[in-house]
Amino acid sequence: MSQMLKSTNQNFEYILKDLHIFLIASFDTISHALTISIYALDKFKEVWEKLKSEVLKVIKSQDDITRENIDEISYLTYFFNEAIRFDEPAPRIFPVEAKANVEINGVNILKGTWVNLNFPGLAKNKNEWQSPDKFIPERWDPTSPYFKTPSGKNRSFNSLGTFGFGIRRCPGEFLAKLEAKIFLIFIILNYWW
C-alpha cells in the first residue's frame, strides 16, 4: 500500500510540474504576442485601419463576439499570424540532445551535443518569406502574391515554428490564437489610435 501511495505521489508531482510549464509558457508567450500585436497596430497605421474596418463589419459590440464571428474575420487571423512571425513570442524551445552523430545541411552534430532551433531565423528565412523584414499581414492570404515563397513555391509547413512541429506541437495553439483574437477585438472596440 505504501509503495502505491509513493508511486501516486510521484505521478502527482510530475503532473504539477507539467501544469507549471503549461501555465508559465502560455502566460509568457501570449503576453509577448499581444505586446507585439499592439506595437504593430501603433506602428503600421494602414494595418490598424484595415483591421478595424474588417472587425467592425462583423462585430459591432461585445455581444457579437462569438466563435463563428471571429472565424469570419480572416484579416484578424492574418494580422495575428504576421505579428507572431514578425517577432517570435517563443524564440526557443527546450534543447534536444543528439542521440547519434548526424549531419544536417552539411553541419556535423556529434552525439551528446545539445541543439536548439532558431525560431526567429525560420520566421526571417529569405528562401521562405518574401520581404521577411516587412510587416505584411496579407502574406497569410492564399490569394496574395506574398503567400508563396520568393521562388513561387508553397511555403514549407515548417517555415514558422511558433507553436512547434509534429507530435510535439503546442497543445495550446488554438486557445492562444482565440484568446489573442478576442483581446484584439476588445482593443479595436474600445480604443482609438
N, C-alpha and C positions, 0 to 999 in steps of 0.2 A: 504494500500500500504506500509506504513512504517513498519507494522508488517511483511509483506512478505520480505522486504529488510533485516530486522533484522534476520529473520529466514535463509535467504540465506547467510548472513554474518557469522552466527554461523556455518552453514554447511561448508562453505569455510574454516573457522578456523579449524574444525575437519579434513578436508581433508589435510590441510597444516601440521597439527600435525602428521597425518598418514604418509605423504610423508617424513617428517623429520625422523621418526622412521625407515622407509624403507631405506633411504639413509645412516643413521648412522649405522644401523645394517649391511647392506651389505658391507659398507666400512670396518668396523672394523673386521667382521668375515672373509671376503675374504683375507684381508691383513694378518690376523693371519694364515689362511690356507695356503697361499702361503709362508709365513715365515717358517712354519713347513715343508712344502714340500722342500724348498731349504735346510733346515737343514738336512732333510733325505737324499737328494741327496749327500750332502757332507759327512755325517756320514756313510752311507751304500754304499760303492763303488760298490759292486756287483749289487746292485739295480740300481745305476746310469748307469752301463754298459748295463744291460739288458733293461732298459727303453730307453736308447739312441739307442740301436740296434733295438728295436721294432719300435720306432718312425721313424728312418731313412729308414726302409723297406718300409714305406708308404709315408713319406713326405721328399722330397729332398730339397725343397726350400719353401720360404714363399708363393709362388704362389700355392703350393699344399695344403695349409691349407683350407680345406672345411669341412663342417659338416660331409659329408659321410666319408672322410678320417679319421677324428678324431674318429668317431664311430668305425672304423675298427681296431683301436689300443686298444685292450682290456686291455693290461698291463698298459696303461696310466690311465684307469679307476680304475684298481685295486690299482695302486700306490696312486692315489689321495684319494680314499676311505680309504686306510690304513693310510695315513697322517692325515686325519681328525679324524680317530679313535684313532690314537696314541696320539694326543694332540688336544683335542676338541677346535675348534675355538669359540664355543658358550657354555661356561661351565654352563651358567644359562639362564633360561628363566624368564619371568615375573612371580613372585609368584602368586599362586591362593589361595583364601580363602575358607576353608571348610565351606560349607553351612549347614552341619549337622554333628553330631557326627558319626564317621566312624572308622572301624578297618581294617587296611591293613597289611597283613602278621604278625598279632599279635601285631601291634602297634596301640594304640588308638589315634585318632586325634580328638580333640574336635572342635565343631562348633566355627568358628571365628579364628581358627589357620591358619596362613599363611604357605603354603607349597611350597617348591621349589624342582624341580627334580635335581638329581645329575647326569648330563650327563657324566662327566668323569668316574663316578662309573659304569655306564652302559657299557661304552667302555672297561672297565677293568674287567668285571664280569667273574670270572673263571668258572662259570656254562655255559656261552655262548661262550666264546672265548678260543681256545687252545693257550697256551703261550701268554697271553694277554699283557705282558710287552715287547714282542719282536715285531720288525717291520717286518711284513711278508706280502707283497702285495698279494702273492698267496692265502691268506686266502679268497680272494674275487672271486677266480676262482672256479666255480662249480665242476671242475674235481680234485681239490686239496684236499688232506687229511685234510687240515686246514679249509676247508669250513664249516664243521659240528661242532657241539658243542663237548666238550670232551667226552660226553656220546654217540656220534654218531648220534644225532638227528639234525634236521634242526634248525638253529638259529631262535630265535623269531624275528618277524618283528620289534619289539621294542627294539632290542638289541643295537641299536645305535640311539641316539637321536639328532644328529647334526642339522637336519632340522625339528625336531618336529614330531608330530604324528597326524594322523587322519585329521579331517577337519581344524585343526589349523596348519597343516604342512606348512612350509615356501613356499610361492608362488614364491620365487626367487631361489629355489633349482636348477632348470635346468639351469638358466642363470649363477648362481655361478659356477656350475661344468664346464660348457662350457668355461666360462671366465678363470678359473684356468687351464684347459687343454690347451687352446691357449697360455696362459702365459708360461706354462711349455714347450710347443713345441718351443716357441721363445728362451727360455733358452737353450734348447738342440741344436737348430740350430746355436746359436750364441756364446755360451760359452763353455769352457772346464774346467773340474775339474781335 
